[in-house]
């Protein structure tokens, strides 16, 4: 194989490797990177508060549990609420992740199944 062809193959392979795809073992879930919105919180959120979940206001609604938010320099509880589900999606709850920047909030969101 000549040098030009080898160089072309090497460059094509390098470009494919840098294309932004994510390779993960089968069965693992890929979590997107956390937002880079500055330093995290220096200490973990309190345990979740107990919530009284009554009867759904309409047939088929789902409960989206409450979570701790960071506001005004402290954790504040955001109560859960009922919502209409999105067909083909499932709810991923809010979460706090301990990173080297501190505790960072990962917002809840609807994710395609």
VEXMARMAR-574375 format. One record per atom (N, C-alpha, C): residue number from 1; residue in one letter; atom name; x, y, z. Coordinates in Angstrom, 3 decimals. Atoms other than C-alpha are relative to their C-alpha. Layout:
<atoms>
   resi   resn   name         c1         c2         c3
    NUM      A     CA          X          Y          Z
...
</atoms>
This chain:
<atoms>
   resi   resn   name         c1         c2         c3
      1      X      N      0.855     -1.167      0.000
      1      X     CA      0.000      0.000      0.000
      1      X      C      0.904      1.234      0.000
      2      X      N     -0.865     -1.167      0.060
      2      X     CA      1.436      3.386     -0.873
      2      X      C     -0.259      0.960      1.174
      3      X      N      0.060     -0.920     -1.154
      3      X     CA      2.018      6.190      1.626
      3      X      C     -1.239      0.884     -0.020
      4      X      N      1.177     -0.880      0.086
      4      X     CA     -0.792      8.438      0.342
      4      X      C     -1.260     -0.726      0.449
      5      X      N      1.186      0.779     -0.385
      5      X     CA     -3.376      5.712      0.733
      5      X      C     -0.006     -0.259      1.505
      6      X      N     -0.084      0.237     -1.446
      6      X     CA     -2.161      4.874      4.250
      6      X      C     -0.325      1.279      0.771
      7      X      N      0.281     -1.270     -0.663
      7      X     CA     -2.272      8.566      5.209
      7      X      C     -1.487      0.326     -0.074
      8      X      N      1.425     -0.264      0.165
      8      X     CA     -5.808      8.919      3.814
      8      X      C     -0.830     -0.869      0.954
      9      X      N      0.727      0.899     -0.901
      9      X     CA     -6.989      5.883      5.785
      9      X      C      0.179      0.437      1.444
     10      X      N     -0.259     -0.457     -1.373
     10      X     CA     -5.344      7.166      8.987
     10      X      C     -0.787      1.267      0.307
     11      X      N      0.756     -1.238     -0.223
     11      X     CA     -6.934     10.624      8.578
     11      X      C     -1.491     -0.267      0.091
     12      X      N      1.426      0.342     -0.047
     12      X     CA    -10.368      9.133      7.873
     12      X      C     -0.342     -0.659      1.332
     13      X      N      0.235      0.649     -1.292
     13      X     CA    -10.089      6.932     10.972
     13      X      C      0.042      0.994      1.142
     14      X      N     -0.087     -1.025     -1.041
     14      X     CA     -9.031      9.890     13.099
     14      X      C     -1.219      0.893      0.015
     15      X      N      1.193     -0.848      0.080
     15      X     CA    -11.929     12.011     11.836
     15      X      C     -1.217     -0.730      0.555
     16      X      N      1.120      0.781     -0.536
     16      X     CA    -14.386      9.206     12.614
     16      X      C      0.089     -0.097      1.514
     17      X      N     -0.177      0.099     -1.452
     17      X     CA    -12.919      8.888     16.106
     17      X      C     -0.339      1.282      0.724
     18      X      N      0.288     -1.287     -0.629
     18      X     CA    -13.418     12.573     16.768
     18      X      C     -1.383      0.528     -0.356
     19      X      N      1.300     -0.449      0.482
     19      X     CA    -16.950     12.721     15.365
     19      X      C     -1.009      0.275      1.110
     20      X      N      0.907     -0.295     -1.106
     20      X     CA    -18.560     12.945     18.814
     20      X      C     -0.882     -1.168      0.396
     21      X      N      0.814      1.135     -0.395
     21      X     CA    -20.054      9.478     19.035
     21      X      C      0.462     -0.506      1.363
     22      X      N     -0.307      0.555     -1.312
     22      X     CA    -20.186      7.753     22.383
     22      X      C     -0.043     -1.506     -0.109
     23      X      N     -0.043      1.461      0.016
     23      X     CA    -19.143      4.127     22.688
     23      X      C     -0.076     -0.475      1.443
     24      X      N      0.192      0.522     -1.356
     24      X     CA    -20.424      2.344     25.782
     24      X      C     -0.344     -1.475     -0.112
     25      X      N      0.357      1.424      0.029
     25      X     CA    -20.739     -1.347     26.638
     25      X      C     -1.513     -0.187     -0.066
     26      X      N      1.411      0.302      0.135
     26      X     CA    -24.095     -2.864     25.761
     26      X      C     -0.642     -0.120      1.377
     27      X      N      0.724      0.082     -1.260
     27      X     CA    -26.627     -2.468     28.556
     27      X      C      0.300      1.152      0.953
     28      X      N     -0.254     -1.145     -0.871
     28      X     CA    -25.090      0.666     30.085
     28      X      C     -0.793      1.187     -0.510
     29      X      N      0.755     -1.193      0.378
     29      X     CA    -26.972      3.942     30.092
     29      X      C      0.953      1.176     -0.077
     30      X      N     -0.827     -1.199      0.159
     30      X     CA    -25.269      7.051     28.788
     30      X      C     -0.723      1.183      0.613
     31      X      N      0.550     -1.219     -0.583
     31      X     CA    -25.898     10.130     30.899
     31      X      C      0.743      1.175     -0.617
     32      X      N     -0.674     -1.144      0.589
     32      X     CA    -25.206     13.445     29.204
     32      X      C      0.825      0.733      1.045
     33      X      N     -0.811     -0.722     -0.978
     33      X     CA    -22.557     15.647     30.797
     33      X      C     -0.835      1.009      0.770
     34      X      N      0.712     -0.972     -0.815
     34      X     CA    -23.678     17.910     33.586
     34      X      C      0.211      1.397     -0.557
     35      X      N     -0.188     -1.366      0.474
     35      X     CA    -24.259     21.559     32.756
     35      X      C      1.188      0.653      0.701
     36      X      N     -1.163     -0.672     -0.577
     36      X     CA    -21.139     23.647     33.290
     36      X      C     -0.421      1.407      0.398
     37      X      N      0.538     -1.288     -0.427
     37      X     CA    -22.838     26.422     35.201
     37      X      C      0.700      0.512      1.246
     38      X      N     -0.760     -0.518     -1.130
     38      X     CA    -20.100     27.215     37.667
     38      X      C      0.167     -1.035      1.081
     39      X      N     -0.274      0.947     -1.089
     39      X     CA    -19.193     25.668     40.993
     39      X      C     -1.275     -0.628      0.530
     40      X      N      1.130      0.682     -0.597
     40      X     CA    -21.450     23.153     42.637
     40      X      C     -0.174      0.439      1.445
     41      X      N      0.287     -0.283     -1.403
     41      X     CA    -22.843     23.227     46.148
     41      X      C      0.980     -0.805      0.850
     42      X      N     -1.027      0.628     -0.823
     42      X     CA    -20.370     22.370     48.910
     42      X      C     -0.469     -1.142      0.867
     43      X      N      0.495      1.103     -0.825
     43      X     CA    -22.625     19.910     50.723
     43      X      C     -1.248     -0.599     -0.637
     44      X      N      1.092      0.764      0.609
     44      X     CA    -25.216     17.283     49.797
     44      X      C     -1.361      0.554      0.409
     45      X      N      1.354     -0.409     -0.378
     45      X     CA    -28.937     18.026     49.740
     45      X      C     -0.532     -0.880      1.113
     46      X      N      0.628      0.839     -1.037
     46      X     CA    -31.079     16.802     52.644
     46      X      C     -0.736     -1.176     -0.643
     47      X      N      0.808      1.101      0.541
     47      X     CA    -33.029     13.551     52.268
     47      X      C     -1.311      0.542     -0.562
     48      X      N      1.283     -0.471      0.548
     48      X     CA    -36.213     13.869     50.175
     48      X      C     -1.064      0.104      1.085
     49      X      N      1.104     -0.153     -0.955
     49      X     CA    -39.253     15.100     52.069
     49      X      C     -1.118     -0.970     -0.365
     50      X      N      1.161      0.855      0.238
     50      X     CA    -42.258     12.840     52.478
     50      X      C     -1.101      0.856     -0.621
     51      X      N      1.079     -0.722      0.663
     51      X     CA    -45.091     13.883     50.184
     51      X      C     -1.263     -0.843      0.036
     52      X      N      1.286      0.684      0.056
     52      X     CA    -48.750     13.012     50.370
     52      X      C     -0.446      0.038     -1.455
     53      X      N      0.402      0.101      1.399
     53      X     CA    -49.730     11.757     46.939
     53      X      C     -1.454     -0.433     -0.015
     54      X      N      1.428      0.304      0.026
     54      X     CA    -53.479     11.928     46.575
     54      X      C     -0.397     -0.693     -1.285
     55      X      N      0.543      0.605      1.210
     55      X     CA    -55.698     10.681     43.801
     55      X      C      0.299      0.928     -1.174
     56      X      N     -0.296     -0.803      1.192
     56      X     CA    -54.742     11.830     40.306
     56      X      C     -1.220      0.827     -0.387
     57      X      N      1.136     -0.844      0.367
     57      X     CA    -56.893     14.759     39.163
     57      X      C     -0.686     -0.432     -1.296
     58      X      N      0.602      0.493      1.241
     58      X     CA    -57.485     13.059     35.803
     58      X      C      0.577     -1.380     -0.301
     59      X      N     -0.412      1.352      0.348
     59      X     CA    -57.258      9.533     34.452
     59      X      C      1.280      0.020     -0.834
     60      X      N     -1.220      0.134      0.770
     60      X     CA    -53.777      8.569     33.217
     60      X      C      1.130      0.928      0.403
     61      X      N     -1.065     -0.916     -0.416
     61      X     CA    -51.822     11.356     34.940
     61      X      C      1.017     -0.745      0.855
     62      X      N     -1.074      0.617     -0.776
     62      X     CA    -48.492     10.489     36.571
     62      X      C      0.549      1.004      1.006
     63      X      N     -0.569     -0.833     -1.059
     63      X     CA    -46.852     11.801     39.742
     63      X      C      1.482      0.237     -0.265
     64      X      N     -1.414     -0.376      0.125
     64      X     CA    -43.556     13.680     39.325
     64      X      C      0.424      0.482      1.378
     65      X      N     -0.377     -0.276     -1.381
     65      X     CA    -41.930     13.634     42.760
     65      X      C      0.755      1.303      0.188
     66      X      N     -0.694     -1.238     -0.342
     66      X     CA    -40.539     16.683     44.504
     66      X      C      1.506     -0.196      0.071
     67      X      N     -1.466      0.039     -0.039
     67      X     CA    -36.860     17.561     44.742
     67      X      C      0.537      1.245      0.706
     68      X      N     -0.675     -1.143     -0.591
     68      X     CA    -34.398     19.866     46.424
     68      X      C      0.632      0.846     -1.102
     69      X      N     -0.620     -0.945      0.932
     69      X     CA    -33.439     22.958     44.404
     69      X      C      0.941      0.889      0.811
     70      X      N     -0.918     -0.931     -0.663
     70      X     CA    -30.633     25.405     45.194
     70      X      C     -0.433      1.402     -0.376
     71      X      N      0.460     -1.365      0.262
     71      X     CA    -31.935     28.953     45.543
     71      X      C      0.317      0.878      1.196
     72      X      N     -0.282     -0.944     -1.083
     72      X     CA    -30.851     31.957     47.573
     72      X      C      1.058     -0.494      0.969
     73      X      N     -1.063      0.481     -0.861
     73      X     CA    -27.787     30.170     48.920
     73      X      C     -0.397     -1.131      0.929
     74      X      N      0.426      1.128     -0.837
     74      X     CA    -29.728     27.248     50.392
     74      X      C     -0.876     -0.942     -0.816
     75      X      N      0.892      0.963      0.632
     75      X     CA    -31.661     24.126     49.456
     75      X      C     -1.448      0.363      0.333
     76      X      N      1.429     -0.227     -0.215
     76      X     CA    -35.409     24.669     48.998
     76      X      C     -0.768     -1.148     -0.644
     77      X      N      0.774      1.125      0.498
     77      X     CA    -37.972     21.916     48.555
     77      X      C     -1.004      0.464     -1.046
     78      X      N      0.968     -0.239      1.064
     78      X     CA    -39.950     21.948     45.301
     78      X      C     -0.959     -1.187      0.011
     79      X      N      0.981      1.078     -0.150
     79      X     CA    -43.136     19.939     45.786
     79      X      C     -0.262     -0.709     -1.323
     80      X      N      0.361      0.779      1.173
     80      X     CA    -44.084     17.159     43.393
     80      X      C     -1.353      0.437     -0.541
     81      X      N      1.278     -0.371      0.615
     81      X     CA    -47.045     17.496     41.053
     81      X      C     -0.430     -1.065     -1.009
     82      X      N      0.547      0.908      0.995
     82      X     CA    -49.289     15.575     38.700
     82      X      C      0.239      0.578     -1.387
     83      X      N     -0.218     -0.448      1.379
     83      X     CA    -48.561     15.728     34.966
     83      X      C     -0.549     -1.039     -0.965
     84      X      N      0.407      0.924      1.050
     84      X     CA    -49.843     14.218     31.756
     84      X      C      1.263     -0.635     -0.589
     85      X      N     -1.190      0.644      0.576
     85      X     CA    -47.369     11.626     30.452
     85      X      C      0.143      0.357     -1.475
     86      X      N     -0.267     -0.220      1.420
     86      X     CA    -45.736     12.109     27.073
     86      X      C      0.132     -1.370     -0.662
     87      X      N     -0.081      1.310      0.666
     87      X     CA    -46.351      9.130     24.765
     87      X      C      1.397     -0.245     -0.573
     88      X      N     -1.316      0.363      0.499
     88      X     CA    -43.104      7.324     23.972
     88      X      C      1.146      0.502      0.855
     89      X      N     -1.029     -0.542     -0.888
     89      X     CA    -41.239      8.989     26.866
     89      X      C     -0.204     -0.538      1.411
     90      X      N      0.129      0.288     -1.431
     90      X     CA    -40.532      8.213     30.514
     90      X      C      0.664      1.144      0.764
     91      X      N     -0.508     -1.092     -0.824
     91      X     CA    -39.776     10.639     33.342
     91      X      C      1.294     -0.424      0.691
     92      X      N     -1.260      0.203     -0.711
     92      X     CA    -36.192     10.841     34.609
     92      X      C      0.006      1.028      1.131
     93      X      N      0.117     -0.946     -1.118
     93      X     CA    -36.331     12.380     38.118
     93      X      C      1.226      0.903      0.157
     94      X      N     -1.097     -0.896     -0.367
     94      X     CA    -34.227     15.292     39.321
     94      X      C      1.010     -0.779      0.830
     95      X      N     -1.034      0.682     -0.785
     95      X     CA    -30.920     14.210     40.847
     95      X      C      1.125      0.974      0.314
     96      X      N     -1.212     -0.744     -0.370
     96      X     CA    -27.936     15.680     42.643
     96      X      C      1.174     -0.944     -0.155
     97      X      N     -1.164      0.824      0.283
     97      X     CA    -24.551     14.367     41.507
     97      X      C      1.223      0.641      0.654
     98      X      N     -1.206     -0.497     -0.660
     98      X     CA    -21.360     14.694     43.546
     98      X      C      1.151     -0.009     -1.008
     99      X      N     -1.095     -0.128      0.962
     99      X     CA    -18.626     15.991     41.218
     99      X      C      1.184      0.665      0.694
    100      X      N     -1.148     -0.680     -0.603
    100      X     CA    -15.202     17.487     41.804
    100      X      C     -0.261      1.489      0.185
    101      X      N      0.407     -1.394     -0.213
    101      X     CA    -16.917     20.905     41.551
    101      X      C     -0.911      0.146      1.211
    102      X      N      0.981     -0.015     -1.088
    102      X     CA    -19.277     19.944     44.382
    102      X      C     -1.269     -0.695     -0.475
    103      X      N      1.280      0.623      0.349
    103      X     CA    -22.906     18.819     44.276
    103      X      C     -0.654      0.823     -1.103
    104      X      N      0.577     -0.666      1.166
    104      X     CA    -24.465     19.635     40.896
    104      X      C     -1.372     -0.605     -0.279
    105      X      N      1.370      0.439      0.254
    105      X     CA    -28.177     19.458     40.085
    105      X      C     -0.167     -0.432     -1.454
    106      X      N      0.380      0.475      1.335
    106      X     CA    -29.278     17.348     37.113
    106      X      C     -1.524      0.066     -0.050
    107      X      N      1.457     -0.188      0.026
    107      X     CA    -32.814     18.536     36.257
    107      X      C     -0.752     -1.231     -0.489
    108      X      N      0.869      1.063      0.489
    108      X     CA    -35.656     16.078     35.768
    108      X      C     -0.432      0.327     -1.425
    109      X      N      0.388     -0.227      1.390
    109      X     CA    -36.772     15.588     32.178
    109      X      C     -0.687     -1.234     -0.572
    110      X      N      0.608      1.099      0.723
    110      X     CA    -38.797     13.470     29.795
    110      X      C      1.026     -0.538     -0.975
    111      X      N     -0.980      0.623      0.875
    111      X     CA    -36.621     10.975     27.908
    111      X      C     -0.685     -1.051     -0.876
    112      X      N      0.590      0.980      0.937
    112      X     CA    -37.528      8.980     24.821
    112      X      C      0.400     -1.417      0.416
    113      X      N     -0.271      1.399     -0.382
    113      X     CA    -37.814      5.241     25.555
    113      X      C      0.900     -0.692     -0.973
</atoms>
